[in-house]
Amino acid sequence: MKIKVTFLSAFSFFNSILYSQILPSDLQWNDDETGYYMIKQNNIILVSVTGQKDTTILSSKVLGEISIESFDLSKNKNKILLFTNAKKVWRYKTRGDYFVFDFKQKKLTKIGKDFPPSSLMFAKFSADEKSIAYVVKNNLKNNIRNRSTSSNIFIEDLEKGTIRKLTTSEGKEKLINGTFDWVYEEEFSCRDGFIFNEDGTKIAFWQVDASAVKDFYMINNTDSIYSFTIPVEYPKVGQDLTAVKIGIINLKNQRINWVPIPGASDKFYLPRMTWIPGTDQLMIQQLNRKQNHSKIYLHDTQNGDTELILEDTDAAWVDVRASWSKNQLAGWKFIDNGKSFLYLSEKDGWAHLYNFNLKTKKEKLVTKGAFDVINPLAYDKNNKQVYFIASKDNPTERYLYSCSVTGIGKVKKITPKILDGVHSYSISTNAKYALHSFSNYYTRPMRAVISLPKHNYVNPEEDILKKFDPEMKIHQPMEFFKVTTVDDTTLEGWIVKPKDMVAKKKYPVLFYFYSEPAGQTGLNRYGAGINSLYDGNLSDDGYVYVTFDGRGTPAPKGRDWRKAIYKKIGQINVRDMAMGAKAIFKKYSFIDTTRVAVHGWSGGGTATLNCLFQYPEIFHTGIAVAAVTNQLTYDNIYQERYMGSPFNGLENYINGSPLKYVENFKGNLLYIHGTGDDNVHYQNAELLANELIKYKKVFYMLPYPNRSHSIHEDNAYPHVRLMFTDFLRKNCPAGGK
């Protein structure tokens, strides 16, 4: 189990990155749950649950110059695998160097010594601790962001030091074994692409053949006298799918058997896979291209049989969820010694947990009622209780709940009622303890260890209930609101009012939008109401700052809310933004409706442009960053999931794209984009510029050379803040009038 800190993707949530506290993903607890392992000052320590003195497991003195980025204890905890010198592969640092420290021999050994520095990926112990398997990319070249290259899985004998190559790339440039191409990583969160079985005799792995996927070429004009291209295998809307299949490596004879899954490998997706505990069986999810029909297969590696055991369909799309554990990507929780599993589905109109029996092929609804399970966390096998995150009454908040796995009885809220806000929990192996994190808009993040099921704070000095001060809210210029639009759509969000408002004066407003299925902005967490792009304080300077979430965002308001935007991104969600703004004007009379600005990043940038172009009578000034200006330019997995099949016509894609409405634009626009954006390609900026030029519109465009989607490289972000602030102040002047 790899221990690492997880950071949010940089699509629109810069405020949450800067101001929210995120728990380490999947804390590794010791066997008796008296502590959990963490990195502190480059030491690996066992943190005592009861607050006793921490125990140093591995001292930094042993490591020399090795700086630990993450670690993995072997099953019996006799050895530890250390990850260091990490390099980014697109968004995440998944390639680097690995060392093993043997506690018995007190010996530190580098893994894969014959490979280039920082070239190993996803190393992990075998069950007997005698070997380590890992992935190595071929032809890495000097450009660490180039993923258009094949890869293979290797296994290294820790005693002998010998290395065996387990897969072959067959001379193909883009035959990827044990990891994934760009689009699977971005849209299915697939990175680590191989798994040992329980006894360590087999490895199941994904093989991705991106040969048929066209390269999109980013151009680097600044790092040499002659420009050069950076190819990204990127399947855009309507283009061929990445062909994917699953192989089983028998480590005793090194033979590979391919799992027989119905259909052609380039006509469907295989986003999830895991071994069933206590067996040599694999569970695999297959998703059709439309992503509205999920099939779960059971593959027996002993006899080679593959059986369809479960299907889930939706008129819009079926969500592929990564839940229970960041390291248990499949989203299935096996219980009763692997005899059944828990999974999430929206089949009854809400996201609920179901208990599926592998023998009888029957299932029971576990969670019941008109609410959504946002994220399942843990299963207490002793008390047969399931723990999960939900918010039954307020979509802007998150709390811990539990219920019986039998589905009998009521759902119980575990988080104390007084702690209004957003909560996260890392629960111990047997659900005896949890590391609890809490914040709200007026409370900085706090952490403490609690005992379950009563949510008692183990250490009195860490008791959040004693530290929490609800009176702090009176010092904040922010409040949460609820408005209902002319379409009878209720929207929740927050508003930050100008400091020291003068009666009868009107103040400019800045709206912050995302509005697509990837994120929710109106959450009651620390950092809400703070704009990290503005060099100053919006409230102090006399601005009103507002956000809210419309239909299509992942608020816990039911399946119909989230999927109302199917085939209508850029239409329904943008109308909600516009009608929501009108409702805000009506609710707060101090807003100056002649000074209305809007901003957003990525999907929020797209929403910003659509607001400016479709509703110019409402929105006058906009700052859009890294927007999809033409939906046909984005990747096929994301865009086809939410917009339907492009083979049945492109009308919805065109109608939802800002390019269609450029002629209506009347206001002020600053458009920002990194030329090295591998996610939303810079071509979107040039397509937008062409349309604005065509209609003789005045606008300002700012390219950032070779910067990615987040525009953070080479200290560019401070300059983004400079330009954002300058443009807003000049075109939407601050202060009351």
Phi, psi and omega in degrees: 000116183277133180260123179205162176266131182263130176249146180291149175296148183270071175258315177207356191259051178295327178297318182290328178295318185281329192242348181261144176268128182246130179293147171303138182285129173056068172305139176265117181267154175285171191298323182265009175061029176269356180189171177225155187266139178212165174264126175225117179052043178067016169255146172262121186235158171258111181277125181287132177299320185274006177085009176289178183299133178295148179254127178280119180272318178218119184276145177297339179296330180286335190272344182064238182268004180288124177255117187282128174260325174200169182211164182215117176279140176293166186306316181265004176061029174273342182221160178223138181256126185248134179252131184210173179051043186288144177236149180284138164244100190062254188272331192239152178277091184245003179234136181185206178251151179233140174233148174245131172249125178265114184294326181288314182273351183052049186234135178251125184231134175278137179266143177063046186297334183278351180270159180300157178302145177052049183238357182265147181227140167058038179297144179205150180287148164283166185298326182273003177067008184271343184223161174226131176255150180201168179251141174229131176281145174273151172049056183296332183059199181263347184267105186291345182268359181276111180255007180280065183206152181283169178211161179219160178261135178237156173229135185242128176280118186289334180278316183270337182080008181277150182236130176246138174270122188265338181232172177226144177265002170055029178076004180272138183291330186238035174263107192253116179253129173085000172208199192223170175273182186301313191287323176294321179295315185288316190260338177246003182057031179269121178228297177286120190244025174209152185219128170290147167282177189298319183268002175075018181266348181222155173231125171264138183213154172272140168242122182252122176252101182265018184299325183274354181276128182289148175275137167259132186257116169272147185247127175258113182257358192243343187267001174200167180296320176261134179292157175218160184259152175240107183279139175232123176287107193223105180276110180277174182311129176083353182275170182302143175283156170291128178282128183226139172218169184240131179243155177242118178266121172274110186288346178285322180240359177065022177275149179247126172249135182265135182288123179282111179241128184303139178101165178281139187294346179255017181243000180213175177247149173236078189278341186220147179199146174199157173280143174276127184306139176075009182223174170252037180250144177253143171248131189228137175257131173246137181232132179289169184299322179291344179063029177246008180218109180257134177236133177252122181252148174248121181245124177268114184284349178281312183254353177084003181285144176234126186236133174281122185244340186204139176230150177218130181232161178207145179295337179256272178214158174260124179291136172263109190257139170253105187223179183070314187197137178298331179270353173251072189300333188298334180082012177247135178247112180278134180229173179054048178057038176082008181282337178212170179216155177258140178210163181259142174209153176256021189297337178257014177098352177226155176283108183231158176273138176236148178250111184255125179271121184291334181277311183275344183063026177248157182225160177233144173284125183268306179263136184229144175128173182274067177205164180253137164281114183281317181203115175286142187245313189201164176233125177266099186290333181289320181256001180053047179245143176253133176253139181204162176265134177205173173209092189290331189246341186218111184291352180269001186233169182218131183222163176269131177233165173215161174200167178287141179292345179283344183084000180267135180099177185270156171282133185245132175279123184267322180298134178304138186300326186291338184273075179285130180152212183246128182238145171225155186218137168248107190266139183293169190307314181253020175061034176274323181227169173207146170270117188255134175236137184218143169204161165216185190295341179244007182233122176296153182303137177231147179233150175194155175271132177242159171259149179245150013266002189272355179060042175272139178281125188291320182250118183305325182288347178257004186299109182294327180299325180283330182275334185291133181233099181295343179288346181297338182295336181290345180268000184257138178276011185251150174211155176268149182222169174221129177229156177240129184275176178295343177271009182062035176254124181268129184239138176247144178189194178230157178226135174252120183271154176297145178287140176056050178297145177257131182303142177074356175271154180250142185237146180291154181237140173242120177266140176245117184235148163240293165078008178246174187294349185277350183192158180238127185265332189271051182264146180274076179225165181295135185104343175300134179089355179256128180256108182286349178274346183264126181275080184148199179239116184301318181295314180299326184275355175095030174253150165267134181237128189221142166219156171202163183249127179262186179299141181101339176281157187279047175284148180283068183235022175097159182301318184296324177297310186291330186253012176296338184268008180303125183067007185229023173297134184093355178237289183297313182294325179288323175297321176300321178297315183290313180289330175294320177298318178298320179294325177295317180300321181290324183285322184243101187288348182276001179277133178274107185284000173265353178232083183236119180243160180214144176215159178185163184236138179062243176301328176290330174293320176298315178298321179300312180296318179295323176297314180297319188274325182272332183229061183293342178285344180257312185253128187248331183227136181219144173236110184245135181237132171051050185272153168275103182273337176226114186299340179287349180271350185269172187289154188290325183296309182293305190290321179289329177302315187263342185247000178084177184291129176286346182283349176263010180124151185254008186303315182295321179297317181290316182293337179267358184266136179304330183304328184294335191248012184303324184301334182281347189297133182231350192255220184243133183223129166247119179249130185235137180201140173277134182287344178258026181286109180277349183269288173260106191293149181299342177304332177298324178294318182287325175297319178295315180301318180300318180291319179295322176295317181305319183262013175055049179263140175277127180205168179234132182233135184234106176271144175247108186303125174063010178277150183274197185298328181269351178051044182254347185294149175052040174057039181279335188300319177303327179288324175301316179298318179301312183289319178303310184294316181297316182293318181296314183295324182283324188257345175221076189303142183282165170096160181281147178227000000 
